[in-house]
Amino acid sequence: MSKNFLKIVLVFGVGLCGGIFANQILWPSLVERPLIDQYQLANIPVSVTETKEIIIQENNVLQNSIEKIEKAIVGIKTKTENGKIISGSGLVVTSDGLIITLSDIISPKGDFVFFVDGETPNWQILKRDTKKNLALIKVDMDDLKTVSFADFDETKLGQRVFLLGIVFDTKPLRIVNEGIVKFFTSEYIRTNIIEKKTLSGSALFNINGDLLGLNTIDDDGGITAIPITKIREFLGY
């Protein structure tokens, strides 16, 4: 009788230990671990995919903006009275031929050539403001491409921006560079973009291709833009 009782107790004990082992060790390793792995695998690719999509979308926006406004960019060559050649850029602001650029580029007694959408039209200087460093020129052309003006109040620190201008090699070439707004005031916009002096007068745009300002370039290549508010004041609208 006692032997049978011991056998029953032994069988019961083995069964109990087996149940505990299966519940605490074997079952979690078979069930819970795959769930953890599935959770990790489900979340890691989502973050990477979204980042790639954002970068691709931003690049597409930038390229589309450049294609929309590039024909409004003007190249300028000035020969000063002492024979020095100054080159820079400007921007078409009306379809009937008004162009804005820096006063520094338009020497008071110089000879000028304006490269507008592949042509070199006749021109007339309408006004110049040396204090604002802006000049307004009228060229004999119509149906020109223009750009939209940005809302200066929406300018933000770290905002993505790009410049578009013209440099002269064997022929005028459009050139683009991009960066961010480093800091700004009501008087100027400073970027982290570095460029050559030959891109003075190039235009600064937000990522959507709206005009933020015209660029001045210091001796170290730093880009500081005359903001759109000052340009509007100079133009009278």
CYANA upper distance limits for C-alpha pairs under 8 A (distance plus 0.5 A):
  1 MET  CA      5 PHE  CA      6.79
  2 SER  CA      6 LEU  CA      6.71
  3 LYS  CA      7 LYS  CA      6.80
  4 ASN  CA      8 ILE  CA      6.76
  5 PHE  CA      9 VAL  CA      6.78
  6 LEU  CA     10 LEU  CA      6.56
  7 LYS  CA     11 VAL  CA      6.63
  8 ILE  CA     12 PHE  CA      6.58
  9 VAL  CA     13 GLY  CA      6.55
 10 LEU  CA     14 VAL  CA      6.71
 11 VAL  CA     15 GLY  CA      6.65
 12 PHE  CA     16 LEU  CA      6.61
 13 GLY  CA     17 CYS  CA      6.69
 14 VAL  CA     18 GLY  CA      6.61
 15 GLY  CA     19 GLY  CA      6.67
 16 LEU  CA     20 ILE  CA      6.81
 17 CYS  CA     21 PHE  CA      6.64
 18 GLY  CA     22 ALA  CA      6.62
 19 GLY  CA     23 ASN  CA      6.56
 20 ILE  CA     24 GLN  CA      6.40
 20 ILE  CA     25 ILE  CA      8.47
 21 PHE  CA     25 ILE  CA      5.96
 21 PHE  CA     26 LEU  CA      6.94
 22 ALA  CA     26 LEU  CA      5.16
 22 ALA  CA     27 TRP  CA      6.07
 23 ASN  CA     27 TRP  CA      5.90
 23 ASN  CA     28 PRO  CA      7.79
 24 GLN  CA     28 PRO  CA      7.12
 25 ILE  CA     29 SER  CA      6.93
 26 LEU  CA     30 LEU  CA      6.91
 27 TRP  CA     31 VAL  CA      6.46
 27 TRP  CA     32 GLU  CA      8.21
 28 PRO  CA     32 GLU  CA      5.31
 28 PRO  CA     33 ARG  CA      7.09
 29 SER  CA     33 ARG  CA      5.99
 29 SER  CA     34 PRO  CA      8.45
 30 LEU  CA     34 PRO  CA      7.45
 31 VAL  CA     35 LEU  CA      7.15
 32 GLU  CA     36 ILE  CA      6.86
 33 ARG  CA     37 ASP  CA      6.69
 34 PRO  CA     38 GLN  CA      6.45
 35 LEU  CA     39 TYR  CA      6.62
 36 ILE  CA     40 GLN  CA      6.75
 37 ASP  CA     41 LEU  CA      6.55
 38 GLN  CA     42 ALA  CA      6.38
 39 TYR  CA     43 ASN  CA      6.85
 40 GLN  CA     44 ILE  CA      6.70
 41 LEU  CA     45 PRO  CA      7.46
 42 ALA  CA     46 VAL  CA      7.61
 43 ASN  CA     47 SER  CA      7.43
 44 ILE  CA     48 VAL  CA      7.40
 45 PRO  CA     49 THR  CA      6.49
 46 VAL  CA     50 GLU  CA      6.67
 47 SER  CA     51 THR  CA      6.84
 48 VAL  CA     52 LYS  CA      6.88
 49 THR  CA     53 GLU  CA      6.76
 50 GLU  CA     54 ILE  CA      6.77
 51 THR  CA     55 ILE  CA      6.87
 52 LYS  CA     56 ILE  CA      6.70
 53 GLU  CA     57 GLN  CA      6.59
 54 ILE  CA     58 GLU  CA      6.69
 55 ILE  CA     59 ASN  CA      6.72
 56 ILE  CA     60 ASN  CA      6.71
 57 GLN  CA     61 VAL  CA      6.75
 58 GLU  CA     62 LEU  CA      6.75
 59 ASN  CA     63 GLN  CA      6.69
 60 ASN  CA     64 ASN  CA      6.55
 61 VAL  CA     65 SER  CA      6.58
 61 VAL  CA    207 ILE  CA      7.44
 61 VAL  CA    208 ASN  CA      7.27
 62 LEU  CA     66 ILE  CA      6.78
 62 LEU  CA    207 ILE  CA      6.34
 62 LEU  CA    208 ASN  CA      7.52
 62 LEU  CA    209 GLY  CA      8.25
 63 GLN  CA     67 GLU  CA      6.80
 64 ASN  CA     68 LYS  CA      6.71
 65 SER  CA     69 ILE  CA      6.93
 65 SER  CA    207 ILE  CA      7.60
 65 SER  CA    208 ASN  CA      6.23
 65 SER  CA    209 GLY  CA      5.28
 66 ILE  CA     70 GLU  CA      6.03
 66 ILE  CA    209 GLY  CA      7.36
 68 LYS  CA    209 GLY  CA      8.08
 69 ILE  CA     73 ILE  CA      7.85
 69 ILE  CA    145 LYS  CA      7.73
 69 ILE  CA    146 THR  CA      7.47
 69 ILE  CA    147 VAL  CA      6.60
 69 ILE  CA    209 GLY  CA      7.39
 70 GLU  CA    164 LEU  CA      7.93
 70 GLU  CA    174 ARG  CA      8.10
 71 LYS  CA    116 VAL  CA      8.31
 71 LYS  CA    117 ASP  CA      6.18
 71 LYS  CA    145 LYS  CA      6.53
 72 ALA  CA     91 LEU  CA      6.33
 72 ALA  CA     92 VAL  CA      5.61
 72 ALA  CA     93 VAL  CA      8.41
 72 ALA  CA    116 VAL  CA      8.21
 72 ALA  CA    117 ASP  CA      7.87
 72 ALA  CA    144 LEU  CA      7.64
 72 ALA  CA    145 LYS  CA      5.59
 72 ALA  CA    146 THR  CA      5.88
 72 ALA  CA    147 VAL  CA      7.46
 73 ILE  CA     89 SER  CA      7.60
 73 ILE  CA     90 GLY  CA      6.61
 73 ILE  CA     91 LEU  CA      5.36
 73 ILE  CA     92 VAL  CA      6.98
 73 ILE  CA    116 VAL  CA      7.82
 73 ILE  CA    117 ASP  CA      8.31
 73 ILE  CA    164 LEU  CA      7.76
 73 ILE  CA    165 GLY  CA      6.76
 73 ILE  CA    166 ILE  CA      7.76
 73 ILE  CA    174 ARG  CA      8.46
 73 ILE  CA    202 SER  CA      8.31
 73 ILE  CA    203 ALA  CA      8.30
 74 VAL  CA     89 SER  CA      5.96
 74 VAL  CA     90 GLY  CA      5.28
 74 VAL  CA     91 LEU  CA      5.89
 74 VAL  CA     92 VAL  CA      7.43
 74 VAL  CA     99 ILE  CA      8.49
 74 VAL  CA    114 PHE  CA      7.29
 74 VAL  CA    115 PHE  CA      6.14
 74 VAL  CA    116 VAL  CA      5.65
 74 VAL  CA    117 ASP  CA      7.83
 74 VAL  CA    165 GLY  CA      7.93
 74 VAL  CA    166 ILE  CA      7.41
 75 GLY  CA     87 SER  CA      8.13
 75 GLY  CA     88 GLY  CA      6.64
 75 GLY  CA     89 SER  CA      5.08
 75 GLY  CA     90 GLY  CA      6.79
 75 GLY  CA    114 PHE  CA      6.33
 75 GLY  CA    115 PHE  CA      5.32
 75 GLY  CA    116 VAL  CA      7.32
 75 GLY  CA    165 GLY  CA      7.91
 75 GLY  CA    166 ILE  CA      5.79
 75 GLY  CA    167 VAL  CA      7.80
 75 GLY  CA    172 PRO  CA      7.40
 76 ILE  CA     87 SER  CA      6.09
 76 ILE  CA     88 GLY  CA      5.71
 76 ILE  CA     89 SER  CA      5.92
 76 ILE  CA     90 GLY  CA      7.52
 76 ILE  CA    105 ILE  CA      8.37
 76 ILE  CA    112 PHE  CA      7.60
 76 ILE  CA    113 VAL  CA      6.31
 76 ILE  CA    114 PHE  CA      5.28
 76 ILE  CA    115 PHE  CA      6.73
 77 LYS  CA     85 ILE  CA      7.39
 77 LYS  CA     86 ILE  CA      6.28
 77 LYS  CA     87 SER  CA      4.99
 77 LYS  CA     88 GLY  CA      7.12
 77 LYS  CA    112 PHE  CA      6.23
 77 LYS  CA    113 VAL  CA      5.74
 77 LYS  CA    114 PHE  CA      7.20
 78 THR  CA     85 ILE  CA      6.10
 78 THR  CA     86 ILE  CA      5.45
 78 THR  CA     87 SER  CA      6.69
 78 THR  CA    105 ILE  CA      7.46
 78 THR  CA    106 ILE  CA      7.17
 78 THR  CA    107 SER  CA      7.53
 78 THR  CA    110 GLY  CA      6.62
 78 THR  CA    111 ASP  CA      6.11
 78 THR  CA    112 PHE  CA      5.09
 78 THR  CA    113 VAL  CA      7.10
 79 LYS  CA     83 GLY  CA      6.26
 79 LYS  CA     84 LYS  CA      6.11
 79 LYS  CA     85 ILE  CA      5.14
 79 LYS  CA     86 ILE  CA      6.89
 79 LYS  CA    107 SER  CA      8.45
 79 LYS  CA    110 GLY  CA      5.79
 79 LYS  CA    111 ASP  CA      5.60
 79 LYS  CA    112 PHE  CA      6.99
 80 THR  CA     84 LYS  CA      5.75
 80 THR  CA     85 ILE  CA      6.96
 80 THR  CA     86 ILE  CA      8.10
 80 THR  CA    107 SER  CA      6.66
 80 THR  CA    109 LYS  CA      7.04
 80 THR  CA    110 GLY  CA      4.82
 80 THR  CA    111 ASP  CA      7.11
 81 GLU  CA    109 LYS  CA      6.59
 81 GLU  CA    110 GLY  CA      6.14
 86 ILE  CA    105 ILE  CA      7.04
 86 ILE  CA    198 THR  CA      8.35
 87 SER  CA    105 ILE  CA      7.56
 87 SER  CA    167 VAL  CA      8.19
 87 SER  CA    168 PHE  CA      8.31
 87 SER  CA    198 THR  CA      6.19
 87 SER  CA    199 LEU  CA      8.31
 87 SER  CA    200 SER  CA      8.49
 88 GLY  CA    105 ILE  CA      7.04
 88 GLY  CA    165 GLY  CA      8.33
 88 GLY  CA    166 ILE  CA      7.44
 88 GLY  CA    167 VAL  CA      7.69
 88 GLY  CA    197 LYS  CA      8.46
 88 GLY  CA    198 THR  CA      5.77
 88 GLY  CA    199 LEU  CA      5.83
 88 GLY  CA    200 SER  CA      5.64
 88 GLY  CA    201 GLY  CA      6.23
 88 GLY  CA    202 SER  CA      7.67
 89 SER  CA    101 THR  CA      7.24
 89 SER  CA    165 GLY  CA      6.14
 89 SER  CA    166 ILE  CA      6.26
 89 SER  CA    167 VAL  CA      8.46
 89 SER  CA    199 LEU  CA      6.83
 89 SER  CA    200 SER  CA      6.76
 89 SER  CA    201 GLY  CA      5.09
 89 SER  CA    202 SER  CA      5.45
 89 SER  CA    203 ALA  CA      8.43
 90 GLY  CA     99 ILE  CA      7.10
 90 GLY  CA    100 ILE  CA      6.14
 90 GLY  CA    101 THR  CA      4.90
 90 GLY  CA    102 LEU  CA      7.96
 90 GLY  CA    165 GLY  CA      8.08
 90 GLY  CA    201 GLY  CA      5.83
 90 GLY  CA    202 SER  CA      6.45
 90 GLY  CA    203 ALA  CA      7.69
 91 LEU  CA     99 ILE  CA      5.92
 91 LEU  CA    100 ILE  CA      5.93
 91 LEU  CA    101 THR  CA      7.03
 91 LEU  CA    202 SER  CA      8.12
 91 LEU  CA    203 ALA  CA      7.46
 92 VAL  CA     97 GLY  CA      7.23
 92 VAL  CA     98 LEU  CA      6.43
 92 VAL  CA     99 ILE  CA      4.97
 92 VAL  CA    100 ILE  CA      7.08
 92 VAL  CA    144 LEU  CA      7.93
 92 VAL  CA    145 LYS  CA      7.61
 92 VAL  CA    146 THR  CA      6.21
 92 VAL  CA    147 VAL  CA      8.20
 93 VAL  CA     97 GLY  CA      8.08
 93 VAL  CA     98 LEU  CA      6.14
 93 VAL  CA     99 ILE  CA      6.17
 93 VAL  CA    100 ILE  CA      7.35
 93 VAL  CA    146 THR  CA      6.09
 93 VAL  CA    147 VAL  CA      7.35
 94 THR  CA     98 LEU  CA      5.75
 94 THR  CA     99 ILE  CA      7.91
 94 THR  CA    144 LEU  CA      7.78
 94 THR  CA    145 LYS  CA      8.35
 94 THR  CA    146 THR  CA      6.53
 95 SER  CA    142 ASP  CA      6.34
 95 SER  CA    143 ASP  CA      5.52
 95 SER  CA    144 LEU  CA      4.83
 95 SER  CA    145 LYS  CA      6.53
 95 SER  CA    146 THR  CA      6.67
 96 ASP  CA    140 ASP  CA      8.41
 96 ASP  CA    141 MET  CA      6.66
 96 ASP  CA    142 ASP  CA      4.90
 96 ASP  CA    143 ASP  CA      6.63
 96 ASP  CA    144 LEU  CA      7.05
 97 GLY  CA    138 LYS  CA      5.96
 97 GLY  CA    139 VAL  CA      5.52
 97 GLY  CA    140 ASP  CA      6.82
 97 GLY  CA    141 MET  CA      5.87
 97 GLY  CA    142 ASP  CA      6.48
 97 GLY  CA    144 LEU  CA      7.32
 98 LEU  CA    136 LEU  CA      7.41
 98 LEU  CA    137 ILE  CA      6.26
 98 LEU  CA    138 LYS  CA      5.15
 98 LEU  CA    139 VAL  CA      7.06
 99 ILE  CA    136 LEU  CA      6.27
 99 ILE  CA    137 ILE  CA      5.56
 99 ILE  CA    138 LYS  CA      6.65
 99 ILE  CA    139 VAL  CA      7.99
100 ILE  CA    134 LEU  CA      7.54
100 ILE  CA    135 ALA  CA      6.25
100 ILE  CA    136 LEU  CA      5.24
100 ILE  CA    137 ILE  CA      6.84
101 THR  CA    105 ILE  CA      7.93
101 THR  CA    134 LEU  CA      6.34
101 THR  CA    135 ALA  CA      5.92
101 THR  CA    136 LEU  CA      7.20
101 THR  CA    201 GLY  CA      5.97
101 THR  CA    214 LEU  CA      7.86
102 LEU  CA    106 ILE  CA      7.56
102 LEU  CA    133 ASN  CA      5.89
102 LEU  CA    134 LEU  CA      4.96
102 LEU  CA    135 ALA  CA      6.15
102 LEU  CA    200 SER  CA      8.10
102 LEU  CA    201 GLY  CA      5.97
102 LEU  CA    214 LEU  CA      8.18
103 SER  CA    107 SER  CA      7.95
103 SER  CA    128 ARG  CA      6.80
103 SER  CA    129 ASP  CA      7.28
103 SER  CA    130 THR  CA      6.45
103 SER  CA    133 ASN  CA      5.24
103 SER  CA    134 LEU  CA      5.10
103 SER  CA    135 ALA  CA      5.37
104 ASP  CA    130 THR  CA      8.23
104 ASP  CA    133 ASN  CA      6.98
104 ASP  CA    134 LEU  CA      8.35
105 ILE  CA    200 SER  CA      8.38
105 ILE  CA    201 GLY  CA      8.22
106 ILE  CA    110 GLY  CA      7.67
106 ILE  CA    112 PHE  CA      8.13
106 ILE  CA    135 ALA  CA      7.92
113 VAL  CA    120 THR  CA      6.98
114 PHE  CA    119 GLU  CA      8.44
114 PHE  CA    120 THR  CA      5.93
114 PHE  CA    121 PRO  CA      7.29
114 PHE  CA    123 TRP  CA      8.35
115 PHE  CA    119 GLU  CA      6.04
115 PHE  CA    120 THR  CA      5.41
115 PHE  CA    121 PRO  CA      8.09
115 PHE  CA    172 PRO  CA      8.16
116 VAL  CA    120 THR  CA      6.70
116 VAL  CA    121 PRO  CA      7.94
121 PRO  CA    139 VAL  CA      6.52
121 PRO  CA    140 ASP  CA      6.28
121 PRO  CA    141 MET  CA      7.42
122 ASN  CA    139 VAL  CA      6.14
122 ASN  CA    140 ASP  CA      6.09
123 TRP  CA    137 ILE  CA      7.26
123 TRP  CA    138 LYS  CA      6.05
123 TRP  CA    139 VAL  CA      4.72
123 TRP  CA    140 ASP  CA      6.79
124 GLN  CA    137 ILE  CA      6.14
124 GLN  CA    138 LYS  CA      5.70
124 GLN  CA    139 VAL  CA      6.92
125 ILE  CA    135 ALA  CA      8.10
125 ILE  CA    136 LEU  CA      6.68
125 ILE  CA    137 ILE  CA      4.94
125 ILE  CA    138 LYS  CA      6.87
126 LEU  CA    135 ALA  CA      8.30
126 LEU  CA    136 LEU  CA      6.06
126 LEU  CA    137 ILE  CA      5.92
126 LEU  CA    138 LYS  CA      7.19
127 LYS  CA    135 ALA  CA      6.35
127 LYS  CA    136 LEU  CA      5.87
127 LYS  CA    137 ILE  CA      7.78
128 ARG  CA    133 ASN  CA      8.26
128 ARG  CA    134 LEU  CA      6.49
128 ARG  CA    135 ALA  CA      4.79
128 ARG  CA    136 LEU  CA      6.85
129 ASP  CA    133 ASN  CA      6.20
129 ASP  CA    134 LEU  CA      5.87
129 ASP  CA    135 ALA  CA      6.74
130 THR  CA    134 LEU  CA      7.00
132 LYS  CA    230 LYS  CA      8.16
134 LEU  CA    231 ILE  CA      8.34
134 LEU  CA    234 PHE  CA      8.10
136 LEU  CA    235 LEU  CA      8.48
147 VAL  CA    209 GLY  CA      8.09
147 VAL  CA    210 ASP  CA      7.10
147 VAL  CA    211 LEU  CA      7.32
148 SER  CA    209 GLY  CA      7.98
148 SER  CA    210 ASP  CA      5.52
148 SER  CA    211 LEU  CA      6.63
149 PHE  CA    210 ASP  CA      5.65
149 PHE  CA    211 LEU  CA      5.19
149 PHE  CA    212 LEU  CA      7.34
149 PHE  CA    228 ILE  CA      7.65
150 ALA  CA    206 ASN  CA      8.10
150 ALA  CA    210 ASP  CA      5.34
150 ALA  CA    211 LEU  CA      5.75
150 ALA  CA    212 LEU  CA      6.10
150 ALA  CA    228 ILE  CA      7.70
151 ASP  CA    155 THR  CA      7.87
151 ASP  CA    212 LEU  CA      8.41
152 PHE  CA    212 LEU  CA      7.53
152 PHE  CA    227 PRO  CA      8.09
152 PHE  CA    228 ILE  CA      7.17
152 PHE  CA    229 THR  CA      7.29
155 THR  CA    159 GLN  CA      7.64
156 LYS  CA    181 VAL  CA      7.67
157 LEU  CA    180 ILE  CA      8.22
157 LEU  CA    181 VAL  CA      5.92
157 LEU  CA    182 LYS  CA      6.68
157 LEU  CA    183 PHE  CA      6.51
157 LEU  CA    184 PHE  CA      8.19
158 GLY  CA    180 ILE  CA      5.63
158 GLY  CA    181 VAL  CA      5.46
158 GLY  CA    182 LYS  CA      6.65
159 GLN  CA    180 ILE  CA      5.74
159 GLN  CA    181 VAL  CA      5.83
159 GLN  CA    206 ASN  CA      8.21
160 ARG  CA    178 GLU  CA      7.98
160 ARG  CA    179 GLY  CA      6.39
160 ARG  CA    180 ILE  CA      4.97
160 ARG  CA    181 VAL  CA      7.17
160 ARG  CA    206 ASN  CA      6.95
160 ARG  CA    207 ILE  CA      6.62
161 VAL  CA    178 GLU  CA      6.26
161 VAL  CA    179 GLY  CA      6.00
161 VAL  CA    180 ILE  CA      5.82
161 VAL  CA    181 VAL  CA      7.32
161 VAL  CA    204 LEU  CA      7.42
161 VAL  CA    205 PHE  CA      6.14
161 VAL  CA    206 ASN  CA      5.06
161 VAL  CA    207 ILE  CA      6.08
162 PHE  CA    176 VAL  CA      7.38
162 PHE  CA    177 ASN  CA      6.04
162 PHE  CA    178 GLU  CA      4.45
162 PHE  CA    179 GLY  CA      6.56
162 PHE  CA    180 ILE  CA      8.33
162 PHE  CA    204 LEU  CA      6.30
162 PHE  CA    205 PHE  CA      5.95
162 PHE  CA    206 ASN  CA      6.99
162 PHE  CA    207 ILE  CA      7.51
163 LEU  CA    176 VAL  CA      6.09
163 LEU  CA    177 ASN  CA      5.92
163 LEU  CA    178 GLU  CA      6.75
163 LEU  CA    202 SER  CA      6.93
163 LEU  CA    203 ALA  CA      5.94
163 LEU  CA    204 LEU  CA      4.94
163 LEU  CA    205 PHE  CA      6.62
164 LEU  CA    174 ARG  CA      7.46
164 LEU  CA    175 ILE  CA      6.27
164 LEU  CA    176 VAL  CA      5.17
164 LEU  CA    177 ASN  CA      7.39
164 LEU  CA    202 SER  CA      6.22
164 LEU  CA    203 ALA  CA      6.03
164 LEU  CA    204 LEU  CA      7.23
164 LEU  CA    205 PHE  CA      8.42
165 GLY  CA    174 ARG  CA      6.13
165 GLY  CA    175 ILE  CA      5.96
165 GLY  CA    176 VAL  CA      7.18
165 GLY  CA    199 LEU  CA      6.52
165 GLY  CA    201 GLY  CA      8.03
165 GLY  CA    202 SER  CA      4.90
165 GLY  CA    203 ALA  CA      6.96
166 ILE  CA    172 PRO  CA      6.66
166 ILE  CA    173 LEU  CA      5.84
166 ILE  CA    174 ARG  CA      4.93
166 ILE  CA    175 ILE  CA      6.31
166 ILE  CA    199 LEU  CA      7.22
166 ILE  CA    202 SER  CA      7.83
167 VAL  CA    172 PRO  CA      6.25
167 VAL  CA    173 LEU  CA      5.84
167 VAL  CA    174 ARG  CA      6.96
167 VAL  CA    175 ILE  CA      7.41
167 VAL  CA    198 THR  CA      7.02
167 VAL  CA    199 LEU  CA      7.20
168 PHE  CA    172 PRO  CA      5.04
168 PHE  CA    173 LEU  CA      6.57
169 ASP  CA    173 LEU  CA      7.56
177 ASN  CA    193 ILE  CA      7.73
178 GLU  CA    193 ILE  CA      7.10
179 GLY  CA    191 THR  CA      7.28
179 GLY  CA    192 ASN  CA      6.43
179 GLY  CA    193 ILE  CA      6.00
180 ILE  CA    191 THR  CA      6.18
180 ILE  CA    192 ASN  CA      6.56
180 ILE  CA    193 ILE  CA      8.02
181 VAL  CA    189 ILE  CA      7.51
181 VAL  CA    190 ARG  CA      6.62
181 VAL  CA    191 THR  CA      5.06
181 VAL  CA    192 ASN  CA      7.32
182 LYS  CA    189 ILE  CA      8.37
182 LYS  CA    190 ARG  CA      6.05
182 LYS  CA    191 THR  CA      5.22
182 LYS  CA    192 ASN  CA      6.33
183 PHE  CA    189 ILE  CA      6.86
183 PHE  CA    190 ARG  CA      5.85
183 PHE  CA    191 THR  CA      7.42
184 PHE  CA    188 TYR  CA      6.27
184 PHE  CA    189 ILE  CA      4.83
184 PHE  CA    190 ARG  CA      6.21
185 THR  CA    189 ILE  CA      6.96
186 SER  CA    227 PRO  CA      7.97
186 SER  CA    229 THR  CA      8.45
187 GLU  CA    226 ILE  CA      7.45
187 GLU  CA    227 PRO  CA      7.23
187 GLU  CA    230 LYS  CA      8.13
188 TYR  CA    224 THR  CA      7.04
188 TYR  CA    225 ALA  CA      6.14
188 TYR  CA    226 ILE  CA      5.64
188 TYR  CA    227 PRO  CA      6.01
189 ILE  CA    213 GLY  CA      8.40
189 ILE  CA    224 THR  CA      6.03
189 ILE  CA    225 ALA  CA      5.48
189 ILE  CA    226 ILE  CA      7.16
189 ILE  CA    227 PRO  CA      6.79
190 ARG  CA    223 ILE  CA      6.76
190 ARG  CA    224 THR  CA      4.99
190 ARG  CA    225 ALA  CA      6.90
191 THR  CA    222 GLY  CA      8.02
191 THR  CA    223 ILE  CA      6.28
191 THR  CA    224 THR  CA      6.82
192 ASN  CA    222 GLY  CA      7.62
192 ASN  CA    223 ILE  CA      7.59
193 ILE  CA    222 GLY  CA      6.86
193 ILE  CA    223 ILE  CA      6.31
194 ILE  CA    220 ASP  CA      8.36
194 ILE  CA    221 GLY  CA      5.43
194 ILE  CA    222 GLY  CA      5.49
194 ILE  CA    223 ILE  CA      6.71
195 GLU  CA    199 LEU  CA      7.49
195 GLU  CA    217 ILE  CA      7.88
195 GLU  CA    221 GLY  CA      5.40
195 GLU  CA    222 GLY  CA      7.21
195 GLU  CA    223 ILE  CA      7.62
196 LYS  CA    200 SER  CA      8.44
196 LYS  CA    217 ILE  CA      7.87
196 LYS  CA    221 GLY  CA      6.13
197 LYS  CA    217 ILE  CA      6.26
197 LYS  CA    218 ASP  CA      7.96
197 LYS  CA    219 ASP  CA      8.17
197 LYS  CA    221 GLY  CA      7.23
199 LEU  CA    215 ASN  CA      8.37
199 LEU  CA    217 ILE  CA      8.09
200 SER  CA    215 ASN  CA      6.30
200 SER  CA    216 THR  CA      5.72
200 SER  CA    217 ILE  CA      6.33
201 GLY  CA    214 LEU  CA      6.06
201 GLY  CA    215 ASN  CA      5.64
201 GLY  CA    216 THR  CA      6.78
202 SER  CA    214 LEU  CA      6.34
202 SER  CA    215 ASN  CA      5.89
202 SER  CA    216 THR  CA      8.49
203 ALA  CA    211 LEU  CA      7.51
203 ALA  CA    212 LEU  CA      8.16
203 ALA  CA    213 GLY  CA      6.46
203 ALA  CA    214 LEU  CA      5.11
203 ALA  CA    215 ASN  CA      6.44
204 LEU  CA    211 LEU  CA      6.56
204 LEU  CA    212 LEU  CA      5.91
204 LEU  CA    213 GLY  CA      5.64
204 LEU  CA    214 LEU  CA      6.35
204 LEU  CA    215 ASN  CA      7.00
204 LEU  CA    225 ALA  CA      7.45
205 PHE  CA    209 GLY  CA      5.80
205 PHE  CA    210 ASP  CA      5.78
205 PHE  CA    211 LEU  CA      5.09
205 PHE  CA    212 LEU  CA      5.61
205 PHE  CA    213 GLY  CA      7.64
206 ASN  CA    210 ASP  CA      6.05
206 ASN  CA    211 LEU  CA      7.23
206 ASN  CA    212 LEU  CA      7.03
211 LEU  CA    228 ILE  CA      7.42
212 LEU  CA    225 ALA  CA      8.37
212 LEU  CA    227 PRO  CA      6.34
212 LEU  CA    228 ILE  CA      5.68
213 GLY  CA    225 ALA  CA      5.76
213 GLY  CA    226 ILE  CA      5.61
213 GLY  CA    227 PRO  CA      4.82
213 GLY  CA    228 ILE  CA      5.30
213 GLY  CA    231 ILE  CA      7.82
214 LEU  CA    225 ALA  CA      5.55
214 LEU  CA    226 ILE  CA      5.70
214 LEU  CA    227 PRO  CA      7.39
214 LEU  CA    228 ILE  CA      8.35
215 ASN  CA    223 ILE  CA      6.64
215 ASN  CA    224 THR  CA      6.13
215 ASN  CA    225 ALA  CA      4.66
215 ASN  CA    226 ILE  CA      6.80
216 THR  CA    223 ILE  CA      6.46
216 THR  CA    224 THR  CA      5.84
216 THR  CA    225 ALA  CA      6.34
216 THR  CA    226 ILE  CA      7.89
217 ILE  CA    221 GLY  CA      6.06
217 ILE  CA    222 GLY  CA      5.99
217 ILE  CA    223 ILE  CA      5.46
217 ILE  CA    224 THR  CA      6.88
218 ASP  CA    222 GLY  CA      5.91
218 ASP  CA    223 ILE  CA      7.48
218 ASP  CA    224 THR  CA      8.48
226 ILE  CA    230 LYS  CA      7.19
226 ILE  CA    231 ILE  CA      7.85
227 PRO  CA    231 ILE  CA      7.11
228 ILE  CA    232 ARG  CA      6.55
229 THR  CA    233 GLU  CA      6.84
230 LYS  CA    234 PHE  CA      6.75
231 ILE  CA    235 LEU  CA      6.66
232 ARG  CA    236 GLY  CA      6.40
232 ARG  CA    237 TYR  CA      5.75
233 GLU  CA    237 TYR  CA      6.87
